[in-house]
C-alpha cells in the first residue's frame, strides 16, 4: 500500500509503503479511486489551528507518525472481513469518514460526527492519500450510484459540510437570498446546494476576483469583495437591507465580522470555516438584534445519505474538479494554502 504521509508536522509529505492490510471482523478494505484535498488537511498537516492573539490549538496528540491524511474518499471494495455483511467485493462506494466510538451520548443520539472519542478516517485514523484505506464497518460505505465518481468523496466533507450548514438556517433560507462568504471548494458546494435547497440564488463574497467571477458564472445573485472600503454600506444598499442567513466558509475574524454585520434582525450566521482567529461582539447586540452565531461540523450519516439523494436526482450543480496524481499531494496542499484553488483538487491514487 503506497501512501503520501506526514512524517513531521509542517514538513513535506513523504511516500511511505506498508504491507496491504487484511480486514478483520467487520472491516472492509477499500481501493481508493479518488480522494479530495480539504482545507482542514492544511491544519492537520501543520499540527495546529490558529485561535487568534498568538494562540494556537495543538492537534498533534493521539496521532502516530507517519500519518496519512485524506477523508474525502471514493473507491471500490477490495476485501471484506468475515463479519462484514451486506457488502460485496467490486462494489463502488463512498466512505463516510466521521466515525465515532458508538457509545458516547452524541453517538447514541445519531451525531457520531460529534463523538467525544472520534475515530475519523484521515483525522485520527490513516486516510485516503493512499492506494487503499481500511473502513471499520460496512455501514460507513454509502451507495454513490448516479453520483460523479470524481466528486463523490468530496460530497462526504465539503458537500456534507455545506448541506449541514444550510440545514441549520432552516426557514431563514427561504426569506430571501442568503450570503455565502468564502468561495473555495466548500463555498462553491454551498452555492450549489443553496440554490437547490432554497430555490433562491445566494449572494456571495470573497476577496479573490476570480472566485467571485466563478461564483457568478455558477449562478450567484451578486458577488462582493468583503475587503473593499465601505463594503457593509454597499452590501446593505444593494441587497435592500441585508440578509436573514449567512454561512461563513472561511472562519476568520474578518469573514465572520462581515457576515454578522450584514444580518437583518433575527438573522443567523453559521460558521463552518477553520481559518482561525478571534471574534468579539458586544453582548447586548445579540438580544437587541435577535441574532444568532453558531458553529457546525460536517454532518450525520443520515444527512450524508439525504444529501447524495439530492445530487443523484440532478438537483445540485457540479463544481470544478482538478484531478491530480497522488504524487502531487504536496503541491496540492501548497496551492490550497496559497488560495489558488477554485472548486476541489482530487487525488487519484
C-alpha positions as CSV (number, residue, x, y, z in Angstrom):
1,X,0.0,0.0,0.0
2,X,1.5,3.3,-1.1
3,X,0.7,6.5,0.8
4,X,1.6,10.2,1.0
5,X,2.1,10.7,4.7
6,X,3.0,13.2,7.4
7,X,6.4,12.2,8.8
8,X,7.0,15.5,10.6
9,X,4.4,18.2,11.2
10,X,4.8,21.1,8.8
11,X,7.3,19.2,6.6
12,X,6.5,18.0,3.1
13,X,4.6,14.7,2.9
14,X,6.7,11.7,2.1
15,X,5.8,8.5,0.3
16,X,5.5,5.6,2.7
17,X,4.9,2.0,1.8
18,X,3.4,-0.7,4.1
19,X,2.0,-4.2,3.6
20,X,-1.5,-4.3,2.3
21,X,-3.7,-4.8,5.4
22,X,-6.1,-7.8,5.7
23,X,-9.6,-6.8,7.0
24,X,-10.6,-8.4,10.3
25,X,-14.1,-8.8,11.8
26,X,-16.4,-6.3,10.2
27,X,-13.6,-4.3,8.5
28,X,-13.7,-3.5,4.8
29,X,-10.7,-2.7,2.6
30,X,-11.4,-0.1,0.0
31,X,-9.2,0.6,-3.0
32,X,-9.1,4.4,-3.3
33,X,-10.0,5.8,-6.7
34,X,-10.5,9.5,-5.7
35,X,-9.6,11.4,-2.6
36,X,-10.4,15.1,-2.2
37,X,-7.9,17.6,-0.7
38,X,-9.7,19.5,2.0
39,X,-8.7,22.8,3.7
40,X,-8.8,21.1,7.1
41,X,-5.9,18.9,5.8
42,X,-3.7,22.0,6.0
43,X,-4.3,22.4,9.7
44,X,-3.7,18.8,10.4
45,X,-0.5,18.9,8.3
46,X,0.7,21.9,10.3
47,X,-0.4,20.3,13.6
48,X,-2.5,23.3,14.9
49,X,-5.4,25.7,14.4
50,X,-4.9,29.4,14.9
51,X,-7.0,30.8,17.8
52,X,-6.1,34.5,17.4
53,X,-4.0,36.6,19.7
54,X,-0.9,34.5,19.0
55,X,-2.6,31.4,20.5
56,X,-2.8,28.0,18.8
57,X,-4.8,24.8,19.3
58,X,-2.4,21.9,19.2
59,X,-3.9,18.9,17.4
60,X,-0.8,16.6,17.3
61,X,-1.9,14.3,20.2
62,X,-3.3,10.9,19.6
63,X,-1.9,10.6,16.1
64,X,1.2,8.4,15.4
65,X,3.6,9.3,12.6
66,X,3.8,8.6,9.8
67,X,0.2,9.5,9.4
68,X,-1.9,9.6,6.2
69,X,-4.4,12.4,5.6
70,X,-7.5,12.3,3.4
71,X,-11.1,11.9,4.4
72,X,-13.0,12.6,1.1
73,X,-12.7,9.0,-0.3
74,X,-14.4,7.2,-3.2
75,X,-13.4,3.8,-4.4
76,X,-14.1,0.1,-4.8
77,X,-14.4,-2.7,-2.2
78,X,-11.4,-4.9,-2.5
79,X,-11.7,-7.2,0.5
80,X,-14.1,-7.9,3.4
81,X,-13.6,-9.3,6.9
82,X,-15.6,-12.4,7.9
83,X,-18.2,-10.4,9.8
84,X,-18.7,-7.7,7.1
85,X,-22.2,-8.3,5.8
86,X,-24.2,-6.5,3.1
87,X,-21.2,-5.6,1.0
88,X,-19.6,-7.3,-1.9
89,X,-16.1,-7.2,-3.5
90,X,-16.0,-4.9,-6.5
91,X,-18.8,-2.6,-5.2
92,X,-18.3,1.1,-5.9
93,X,-18.8,3.2,-2.7
94,X,-18.1,6.5,-1.0
95,X,-16.7,6.4,2.6
96,X,-18.4,8.3,5.4
97,X,-15.3,9.1,7.5
98,X,-16.8,10.8,10.6
99,X,-16.7,7.7,12.7
100,X,-17.2,7.7,16.5
101,X,-16.9,5.4,19.4
102,X,-20.6,4.3,19.2
103,X,-21.3,4.6,22.9
104,X,-20.9,8.3,24.0
105,X,-24.1,10.4,24.3
106,X,-23.6,12.0,20.9
107,X,-23.1,8.7,19.1
108,X,-26.2,7.3,20.8
109,X,-28.2,10.3,19.6
110,X,-27.1,9.7,16.0
111,X,-24.5,12.5,15.9
112,X,-21.5,10.3,15.5
113,X,-19.6,13.1,13.8
114,X,-19.5,14.9,17.2
115,X,-18.2,11.9,19.1
116,X,-16.2,12.6,22.3
117,X,-13.7,9.8,21.3
118,X,-13.7,10.0,17.5
119,X,-12.0,7.6,15.1
120,X,-12.4,9.7,12.0
121,X,-10.7,8.5,8.8
122,X,-8.0,10.9,7.7
123,X,-8.2,12.7,11.0
124,X,-7.4,10.3,13.8
125,X,-7.1,7.1,11.6
126,X,-5.0,6.8,8.4
127,X,-6.9,8.1,5.4
128,X,-7.2,8.3,1.7
129,X,-4.0,9.9,0.4
130,X,-3.2,6.3,-0.3
131,X,-3.9,3.4,-2.7
132,X,-6.1,1.7,0.0
133,X,-8.0,2.6,3.2
134,X,-9.5,0.4,5.9
135,X,-13.1,1.1,7.0
136,X,-14.2,-0.4,10.3
137,X,-17.8,-1.4,9.2
138,X,-19.9,-1.6,6.0
139,X,-22.4,0.9,7.5
140,X,-19.9,3.6,6.6
141,X,-19.9,2.7,3.0
142,X,-22.6,4.8,1.2
143,X,-24.0,3.9,-2.2
144,X,-22.9,6.6,-4.7
145,X,-24.6,5.2,-7.8
146,X,-25.5,8.1,-10.1
147,X,-23.0,10.5,-8.5
148,X,-20.0,11.7,-10.4
149,X,-17.2,9.5,-9.1
150,X,-14.6,12.2,-9.1
151,X,-16.7,14.3,-6.8
152,X,-18.4,11.6,-4.7
153,X,-15.8,11.6,-2.0
154,X,-15.8,15.3,-1.7
155,X,-19.5,15.3,-1.0
156,X,-18.7,13.4,2.2
157,X,-16.9,16.5,3.5
158,X,-17.3,19.7,1.6
159,X,-20.7,18.7,0.3
160,X,-21.9,17.4,3.7
161,X,-20.5,20.4,5.5
162,X,-22.3,22.8,3.1
163,X,-25.6,20.8,3.3
164,X,-25.5,20.5,7.1
165,X,-24.7,24.3,7.5
166,X,-27.6,25.2,5.2
167,X,-30.0,22.9,7.0
168,X,-29.1,24.9,10.2
169,X,-30.5,28.0,8.6
170,X,-33.9,26.3,8.3
171,X,-36.7,28.6,7.0
172,X,-34.4,31.7,7.2
173,X,-33.0,30.4,3.9
174,X,-36.4,30.9,2.3
175,X,-36.9,34.5,3.4
176,X,-34.6,35.9,0.7
177,X,-31.1,35.3,-0.7
178,X,-28.6,34.2,1.9
179,X,-24.9,35.2,1.9
180,X,-22.1,32.8,1.3
181,X,-18.7,34.1,2.5
182,X,-15.7,32.2,1.0
183,X,-15.7,30.5,-2.4
184,X,-13.2,27.7,-2.1
185,X,-14.4,24.1,-2.6
186,X,-16.8,24.1,0.3
187,X,-18.2,27.6,-0.5
188,X,-18.8,26.6,-4.1
189,X,-20.6,23.5,-2.8
190,X,-22.6,25.8,-0.6
191,X,-23.6,27.9,-3.6
192,X,-24.8,24.8,-5.5
193,X,-26.8,23.4,-2.5
194,X,-28.3,26.7,-1.5
195,X,-29.8,27.1,-5.0
196,X,-31.2,23.6,-4.8
197,X,-32.5,23.7,-1.2
198,X,-33.9,27.2,-1.0
199,X,-34.8,27.9,-4.7
200,X,-33.1,31.3,-4.4
201,X,-29.7,32.2,-5.8
202,X,-27.5,33.4,-2.9
203,X,-25.2,36.4,-2.6
204,X,-21.5,35.6,-2.4
205,X,-18.4,37.3,-1.0
206,X,-14.7,36.6,-1.5
207,X,-11.6,38.7,-1.7
208,X,-10.5,36.8,-4.9
209,X,-12.0,38.3,-8.0
210,X,-11.5,35.1,-10.0
211,X,-13.5,33.2,-7.4
212,X,-16.3,35.9,-7.5
213,X,-16.4,35.5,-11.3
214,X,-16.6,31.7,-11.0
215,X,-19.5,32.0,-8.5
216,X,-21.4,34.4,-10.8
217,X,-20.9,32.0,-13.6
218,X,-22.3,29.3,-11.3
219,X,-25.5,31.3,-10.7
220,X,-24.8,33.6,-7.7
221,X,-27.2,36.5,-7.4
222,X,-24.4,39.0,-6.9
223,X,-20.8,39.0,-5.7
224,X,-19.0,41.3,-3.2
225,X,-15.4,41.9,-2.1
226,X,-15.5,41.9,1.7
227,X,-12.2,43.7,1.9
228,X,-13.5,46.7,-0.1
229,X,-13.7,50.1,1.7
230,X,-17.3,50.7,2.8
231,X,-18.4,47.3,1.8
232,X,-21.1,46.9,4.5
233,X,-22.9,50.1,3.4
234,X,-22.7,48.9,-0.3
235,X,-24.0,45.5,0.6
236,X,-26.9,46.8,2.7
237,X,-27.9,49.2,-0.1
238,X,-27.7,46.7,-3.0
239,X,-29.5,44.0,-1.0
240,X,-32.2,46.2,0.4
241,X,-31.2,45.9,4.0
242,X,-29.1,42.8,4.4
243,X,-29.8,39.0,4.8
244,X,-31.5,36.7,7.2
245,X,-28.9,34.0,6.8
246,X,-25.2,33.8,6.2
247,X,-22.7,30.9,6.0
248,X,-19.0,31.7,6.8
249,X,-17.0,29.2,4.9
250,X,-13.7,30.9,5.9
251,X,-13.9,31.1,9.6
252,X,-11.6,34.1,10.1
253,X,-12.1,37.3,12.1
254,X,-12.7,39.4,9.0
255,X,-15.1,37.0,7.4
256,X,-17.3,36.5,10.5
257,X,-17.3,40.2,11.3
258,X,-18.5,40.9,7.8
259,X,-21.1,38.2,7.8
260,X,-22.7,39.2,11.1
261,X,-22.6,42.9,10.2
262,X,-25.0,42.5,7.3
263,X,-27.6,40.4,9.1
264,X,-31.1,41.6,9.4
265,X,-32.8,41.4,12.8
266,X,-33.5,37.8,13.7
267,X,-30.8,36.7,11.3
268,X,-28.2,33.9,11.8
269,X,-24.6,33.2,10.8
270,X,-23.5,29.6,10.7
271,X,-19.7,29.3,11.0
272,X,-18.1,26.5,9.0
273,X,-14.5,27.6,8.2
274,X,-11.5,26.9,10.4
275,X,-9.1,29.6,9.2
276,X,-8.7,30.8,12.7
277,X,-8.6,34.0,14.8
278,X,-11.0,35.5,17.3
279,X,-14.4,37.2,17.2
280,X,-16.0,39.7,19.5
281,X,-19.4,41.4,19.6
282,X,-20.9,43.5,22.5
283,X,-23.3,41.1,24.3
284,X,-26.3,43.5,24.2
285,X,-26.2,43.2,20.4
286,X,-27.3,39.6,20.5
287,X,-30.7,40.2,22.2
288,X,-31.2,43.7,20.7
289,X,-30.8,42.4,17.1
290,X,-32.1,38.9,17.9
291,X,-29.3,37.4,16.0
292,X,-27.5,34.0,16.4
293,X,-24.0,32.9,15.7
294,X,-23.4,29.1,15.7
295,X,-20.9,26.6,14.6
296,X,-21.4,23.4,12.6
297,X,-19.1,20.4,11.9
298,X,-19.8,18.3,8.8
299,X,-23.0,16.2,9.3
300,X,-24.6,12.9,10.3
301,X,-24.6,9.7,8.3
302,X,-28.3,10.2,7.7
303,X,-27.7,13.7,6.3
304,X,-25.0,12.3,4.1
305,X,-27.4,9.8,2.5
306,X,-30.1,12.5,2.1
307,X,-27.6,14.9,0.5
308,X,-26.5,12.2,-2.0
309,X,-30.1,11.6,-2.9
310,X,-30.3,15.3,-3.9
311,X,-27.2,15.0,-6.0
312,X,-28.4,11.8,-7.6
313,X,-31.7,13.5,-8.6
314,X,-29.8,16.1,-10.5
315,X,-30.8,19.0,-8.2
316,X,-27.3,20.1,-7.4
317,X,-24.9,21.7,-9.9
318,X,-21.4,20.3,-10.1
319,X,-18.3,22.3,-9.1
320,X,-14.9,22.5,-10.8
321,X,-12.6,19.5,-10.2
322,X,-8.9,19.4,-10.7
323,X,-7.8,15.7,-10.9
324,X,-4.1,15.1,-9.9
325,X,-2.0,12.0,-9.2
326,X,-1.3,11.1,-5.6
327,X,2.4,12.1,-6.1
328,X,1.2,15.8,-6.4
329,X,-0.3,15.8,-2.8
330,X,2.3,18.2,-1.6
331,X,1.8,20.7,-4.5
332,X,-1.9,20.4,-3.9
333,X,-1.6,21.4,-0.3
334,X,0.6,24.3,-1.3
335,X,-1.8,25.5,-3.9
336,X,-4.7,25.3,-1.4
337,X,-2.7,27.1,1.2
338,X,-1.9,29.9,-1.3
339,X,-5.6,30.3,-2.1
340,X,-5.1,29.2,-5.7
341,X,-7.9,26.6,-5.8
342,X,-11.4,27.2,-7.1
343,X,-13.6,24.1,-6.6
344,X,-11.8,20.9,-5.5
345,X,-8.5,19.2,-6.0
346,X,-9.0,15.5,-6.1
347,X,-6.1,13.0,-5.9
348,X,-6.2,9.8,-8.0
349,X,-4.1,7.1,-6.4
